[in-house]
Each structure stands twice: as structure tokens, then as C-alpha cells.
Amino acid sequence: MAGRLDGRVAIVTGAGRGIARSVALLMAEEGASVVVADLGVAVDGAGPSQSPADEVVQEISAAGGSAVASYDSVAEFEGADSIVQTALASFGRIDILVHAAGVLRDRMVFNMTEDEWDMVLKVHLSGAFNMVRQCVPHMMAGGYGRIALVSSSSGLGSTGQSNYSAAKEGMVGFVRSLAGELAPDGITINAVYPSANTRMTATVPEGTKQKLRAREEATAEEEAAALQVTAAREPDEARAAENNAPKIVYLCTEAGGAITGQVIGSGRWAFSLYSPRQATKSINKDGRWTLDDLERLVPISLATGLSNPSPPEPPREPA
């Protein structure tokens, strides 16, 4: 069944490559008119180029779909407005936003510069605000909208990526705040934790990759046990960027409107719903706590079963 998005207009940021490219192609296949928004920069944000967006537009057009390119930056409020104006001028409306544009400036925090911090937050987190803020009034006018912000499980903690982790988990808080705010106007919004082999993941330090793989494998094992899935999976095929597209596009369909304000995992073969943050342990007393109380009780209550995010290492030599 094709045509789930007939008559819809979608903006997909970062759509020149990777996961967002596959999302844009599938949306066009399902009948949406697509604005392929991509500045065409390298992973670190350098060297803009029109070629990535143009190539995706040409591919959609060759398949009989409808698409236009935008080369504006989501990191600037005016750039986001220009992307929206491209959609309005070309197709007359906006129904769907998928924000996947991103850059990396990985570095340990003690070596990170202010520019490396600011750049990553501007593209990912401020970019999410800029695009949502510019799109939402038009969605409200139509009484309909679907928004998917491509976040990352790195937001749960990723060594050497404090800027990226902060930006991606900030997007989760943004989504949860906006879900109730936008629901009366028929607009849904979700955060997506994808997983794929892309040019961005190729730059992640090997130590961080090992920790992320261990987390994904543990999650996959739990899901497999719950679903009693026993078939062997091919790792390379499972980590293809295209595997994320149907799940992200589903969230942007009529049927996907049943889900809002959630964190959704789309990586590998799984389609996952992440639990909201909530207290898992608590200790109480009648009155104010003292440090003596906490020193006595926390080790045998709140701290039981906790592990450090990485194995203990010898202290660094003073610089």
C-alpha cells in the first residue's frame, strides 16, 4: 500500500546523506512532496555544498516524485525560516518535519573549545527549536502536523561526546515538553534514537563505539527474549541507514499520530519505546536529612547495584 502521504508536504533536514536521505526518499515514494534541506557540509560542519541535496532531489524526481532542495542552515533562525518559505513557495503548506541535520565536534571535555560546544548545540538543539518554531504556526493553521526529531542514544552518555550528548538529550526534553502543548492542534512530536553505519558514526572513537555496541546488544537481547525472536541477524545489514526510514516515516503518517511525546528506538531490526524518566528508588524520613543519615543509608539503598560509567582508571598526571 503506497500513497500514505499523498498530498502531504514534508521538510527533512540533513536529507542529503545517511538516515535522513532514506527518509526523504521513502516519504516521496509514499506520495509526499519533499523539501530536501541540507547545507552539504562535512561531518564537522565545514565546506558547504549544494550537491548532496541536489542529488536526492534528482533521485526523487527521476522516480516520479516531487522535491525541491534548500541549502540554508538550520543553526540560524533566519535559515530555518528560509527552509520553511521554500516549502510554502513550492508546495503551499507544511505537514511534516523531520529534523536530522547534525555535525560532530568530538573531544574530551577538558580539551573542548567553546566553539566546539556551541557549534554542536546550535545545529542539533537550536536547530530543532528553529525548525519547529518556524513550522508549527503553519501546522496549527492546518490543524495537522507530524514532527520527528532525530536524537540519539548517545544522550544517555557517550565518552568524548559531551556536546553531542547534551544536545541530543536536550531534544528529548524539548519533545516531552511540546507534546502536550501541540496536541490540541493535531500535531504530534517524537524523538527518535536511530542506529546505523553512517559517515557520522565512522568518526566516533573506538572506545565509545564499544560501549554503545554493548548497550545496544544488551537492549537487543532483552527485546529478543521478550519477543522470543531467535533468528540470526546479519550485523552489516541490520545497521544499514535505510532500516530506520520506515519507522521514522510511520511516525509521520496518519496512523503514527497515536504516538506523541515519546522516545522511539528505530535502530537495527527493532522498533522500540523507551521508558520515561522516573524515580526507581527512594528513601524517606520524617524530617530533614543529615549528612550522617545519608552516609549511613545511601550505600545500602540508592547506591546498591550502581556501576561507574567506565572502569576506574589511575588518576591522570597533572598537566
C-alpha positions in Angstrom: 0.0 0.0 0.0 1.6 3.2 -1.2 0.3 6.8 -1.0 0.1 7.1 2.8 1.4 10.6 2.4 -0.4 11.7 -0.7 -1.0 15.5 -0.6 1.4 16.0 2.4 4.4 18.3 2.4 7.5 17.3 4.3 10.7 19.1 5.3 13.6 16.7 6.0 16.7 18.4 7.3 20.1 16.7 6.7 18.5 14.8 3.9 21.5 14.9 1.6 23.0 11.8 3.1 22.6 9.0 5.6 19.4 8.2 7.5 17.6 11.4 6.5 18.2 10.7 2.9 16.5 7.4 3.1 13.6 9.1 5.0 13.2 11.7 2.2 13.2 9.0 -0.5 10.6 6.9 1.3 8.4 9.9 2.0 8.4 10.8 -1.7 7.6 7.2 -2.5 4.6 7.4 -0.2 3.4 10.5 -2.1 4.7 13.4 -0.1 6.3 16.5 -1.7 9.6 16.9 0.0 11.9 19.7 0.8 15.4 18.2 0.9 17.2 20.6 3.3 20.9 20.1 3.5 23.8 22.5 3.8 26.1 19.9 2.3 28.8 20.2 4.9 31.4 17.7 6.2 30.8 15.9 9.5 32.5 18.8 11.3 30.3 21.4 9.7 32.9 22.6 7.2 32.7 23.0 3.4 29.1 23.6 2.3 28.0 22.1 -1.0 24.7 22.0 -2.9 25.5 18.6 -4.4 24.1 16.3 -1.7 20.6 17.9 -1.7 20.5 18.2 -5.4 21.4 14.6 -5.9 18.5 13.5 -3.7 16.1 15.8 -5.4 17.1 14.4 -8.8 16.7 10.8 -7.5 13.1 11.6 -6.2 12.3 13.4 -9.5 13.6 10.5 -11.6 11.3 8.2 -9.7 8.3 10.4 -10.4 8.2 12.2 -7.1 8.1 15.8 -6.2 11.0 17.5 -4.3 13.0 20.7 -4.1 16.3 21.5 -2.4 17.1 24.0 0.3 20.7 24.9 1.2 20.0 27.0 4.3 21.4 26.4 7.7 19.1 25.1 10.5 21.5 26.6 13.0 20.2 30.1 12.2 16.7 31.2 12.9 16.6 33.0 9.6 17.9 29.9 7.8 15.1 27.8 9.2 12.6 30.4 8.1 14.1 30.3 4.6 13.7 26.5 4.5 10.0 26.9 5.5 9.5 29.6 2.9 10.9 27.2 0.3 8.2 24.7 1.3 5.4 27.2 1.2 6.5 28.8 -2.1 6.9 25.4 -3.8 4.1 23.4 -2.3 1.8 25.8 -0.4 1.8 24.1 3.0 3.8 22.2 5.7 2.6 18.9 7.3 5.7 17.1 8.3 9.1 17.9 9.8 11.9 15.5 10.3 15.0 17.2 11.8 18.1 15.1 11.3 20.7 17.7 10.4 23.8 17.3 12.6 27.5 17.8 13.0 30.1 16.4 15.3 33.0 18.0 17.1 34.1 15.2 19.4 36.6 15.9 22.1 37.1 15.1 25.8 35.6 17.9 27.8 39.0 19.1 29.2 40.1 19.8 25.6 36.8 21.0 24.2 36.7 24.6 23.0 33.7 26.9 23.4 33.2 26.9 19.6 33.1 23.1 19.5 30.5 23.1 22.2 28.4 25.9 20.7 28.5 24.6 17.1 27.1 21.2 18.0 24.3 22.6 20.2 23.4 25.2 17.6 22.9 22.6 14.8 21.2 19.9 16.8 19.3 21.6 19.6 18.9 25.1 18.5 18.3 23.7 15.0 15.4 21.7 16.4 13.9 24.8 18.0 14.4 26.9 14.9 12.8 24.4 12.6 9.9 23.6 15.0 9.3 27.2 15.8 9.1 28.1 12.1 7.0 25.1 11.1 4.5 25.0 13.9 2.4 28.1 13.1 1.7 26.7 9.6 0.8 23.3 11.0 -1.5 24.9 13.5 -3.3 26.7 10.7 -3.9 23.4 9.0 -4.9 21.6 12.2 -2.3 18.8 11.5 1.3 18.1 11.9 3.9 15.3 12.4 7.3 16.1 13.8 10.2 13.7 14.4 13.4 14.9 15.9 16.3 12.6 15.3 18.0 12.3 18.7 20.5 9.7 19.8 21.1 7.1 22.5 24.4 8.9 22.9 22.2 11.3 25.0 22.3 8.6 27.7 26.1 9.2 27.9 28.9 8.9 25.4 32.5 9.4 26.3 34.2 12.1 24.3 30.8 13.5 23.1 29.6 15.7 25.9 28.4 18.4 23.5 26.6 15.9 21.2 25.1 14.0 24.2 23.9 17.2 25.8 22.3 18.4 22.5 20.6 15.1 21.8 19.1 14.6 25.2 18.1 18.2 25.2 16.0 17.3 22.2 14.2 14.7 24.3 13.2 17.2 26.9 12.1 19.6 24.2 9.8 16.8 22.7 8.3 15.9 26.0 7.5 19.5 26.8 5.9 20.2 23.4 3.8 17.1 23.1 1.0 18.4 25.4 1.4 22.0 24.0 0.9 20.9 20.4 -1.7 18.1 20.9 -4.8 20.4 20.8 -3.8 21.4 17.3 -3.5 17.9 15.9 0.3 18.0 16.0 2.4 15.1 17.3 6.1 15.2 18.1 8.5 12.4 19.0 12.3 11.9 19.4 14.0 9.0 17.6 17.0 7.1 18.7 18.3 5.7 15.4 21.2 3.3 14.8 23.2 2.9 11.5 26.5 2.8 9.9 26.9 6.4 8.6 29.7 8.8 7.9 29.0 10.3 11.4 29.3 7.0 13.2 32.5 6.4 11.3 34.1 9.3 13.2 33.2 8.0 16.7 36.2 6.9 18.8 36.5 3.1 19.0 36.2 3.1 22.8 32.9 4.9 22.6 31.7 2.6 19.8 32.4 -0.5 22.0 30.4 1.0 24.9 27.5 1.9 22.5 27.6 -1.6 20.9 27.5 -3.2 24.4 24.4 -1.1 25.3 22.7 -1.9 22.0 23.4 -5.6 22.3 22.1 -5.7 25.9 18.9 -4.0 24.7 18.6 -6.3 21.7 19.0 -9.3 23.9 16.2 -8.1 26.2 13.9 -7.4 23.2 14.7 -10.7 21.6 13.8 -12.6 24.8 10.6 -10.7 25.2 9.5 -11.3 21.7 11.0 -14.8 21.6 13.0 -13.9 18.5 15.6 -16.5 17.8 16.5 -15.9 14.1 20.1 -14.9 13.4 20.7 -11.4 12.2 23.3 -10.1 9.8 25.1 -7.2 11.6 26.0 -5.2 8.5 22.5 -5.4 7.0 21.0 -4.6 10.4 22.9 -1.4 10.7 22.0 0.0 7.3 20.7 3.5 7.4 17.7 2.5 5.3 16.4 0.4 8.2 15.4 3.5 10.1 13.3 5.1 7.4 10.1 3.0 7.6 9.9 3.6 11.4 10.5 7.3 11.2 8.2 7.7 8.3 5.5 5.7 10.1 5.6 8.3 12.9 4.8 10.9 10.3 1.7 9.2 8.9 -1.9 9.4 9.9 -1.6 6.1 11.8 1.6 7.3 13.6 -0.5 10.0 15.2 -1.3 7.6 18.0 2.2 8.2 19.4 3.4 11.6 20.7 5.8 12.9 23.3 7.8 9.6 23.2 11.4 8.4 22.6 11.4 5.8 19.9 14.2 3.5 19.0 14.5 2.7 15.3 17.9 1.0 15.0 18.6 -2.4 13.7 15.5 -4.6 13.3 13.8 -3.3 16.4 11.2 -0.7 16.8 11.3 0.3 20.5 9.5 2.5 23.0 11.8 3.9 25.7 10.5 4.4 29.2 10.1 7.9 30.6 12.4 9.1 33.4 11.0 8.2 36.8 12.3 7.5 40.3 13.4 3.9 40.6 14.5 4.0 44.3 13.7 6.3 47.2 14.4 6.6 50.9 12.4 8.8 53.2 12.4 10.1 56.8 10.2 12.3 58.9 12.2 15.5 58.9 15.4 16.9 57.4 18.2 14.6 56.3 21.6 15.0 57.8 24.9 14.0 56.2 25.3 11.3 58.9 22.0 9.8 57.8 23.0 9.9 54.1 26.4 8.4 54.7 24.8 5.5 56.6 21.9 4.8 54.4 22.7 5.7 50.8 25.4 2.9 50.3 22.8 0.2 51.3 19.9 1.7 49.4 20.2 4.2 46.5 23.7 3.2 45.6 23.3 -0.5 45.6 23.8 -2.0 42.1 25.2 1.2 40.6 28.3 1.0 38.5 30.6 3.7 37.2 30.1 4.6 33.5 33.6 3.3 32.8 36.1 1.1 34.7 38.2 3.0 37.3 41.5 4.3 35.8 44.6 5.6 37.5 44.5 9.4 38.1 45.9 11.5 35.3 49.3 13.1 35.8 49.0 16.8 36.5 49.4 18.9 33.3 
